[in-house]
């Protein structure tokens, strides 16, 4: 049985991520989607438990997908789940340099190969960082995320157009 690991912070999980998982599910017998805590990205909008719940709701239609929430090295998760490959999505050429560096480090540490799946053009601009910013300023992100995630955003920001901290913050230029 071939197992692939699709790791990410998924804060939030969006339609570009969904496409990568669906395509990976056609290539591998099982895909383990791992919601990770990434300390380089600062405080997450959603907790690991919330992200895991959103992943389970968003991917329920895929029987060969398993969800885990972890706080460790990706190569440790790959070993623990028996993954023969790590799957990473690419939106644009600008993603490739960082992803290649991580793939080479992961291979050096564990021998596990990384498979890159480019997103389709309609998803190439979607980034979790942008979705968080749009939502914090009262924008509608429902077109860019699975319905389950949109409902979590609605619950998180209901009654506040300025976001969870109560202030509008700087206006993006």
HELIX and SHEET records of a PDB file:
HELIX    1   1 UNK A   15  UNK A   27  1                                  13    
HELIX    2   2 UNK A   39  UNK A   41  5                                   3    
HELIX    3   3 UNK A   48  UNK A   58  1                                  11    
HELIX    4   4 UNK A   74  UNK A   81  1                                   8    
HELIX    5   5 UNK A   93  UNK A  110  1                                  18    
HELIX    6   6 UNK A  121  UNK A  123  5                                   3    
HELIX    7   7 UNK A  128  UNK A  136  1                                   9    
HELIX    8   8 UNK A  142  UNK A  144  5                                   3    
HELIX    9   9 UNK A  147  UNK A  157  1                                  11    
SHEET    1   A 5 UNK A  65  UNK A  70  0                                        
SHEET    2   A 5 UNK A  30  UNK A  36  1                                        
SHEET    3   A 5 UNK A   3  UNK A   8  1                                        
SHEET    4   A 5 UNK A  85  UNK A  90  1                                        
SHEET    5   A 5 UNK A 113  UNK A 118  1                                        
END                                                                             
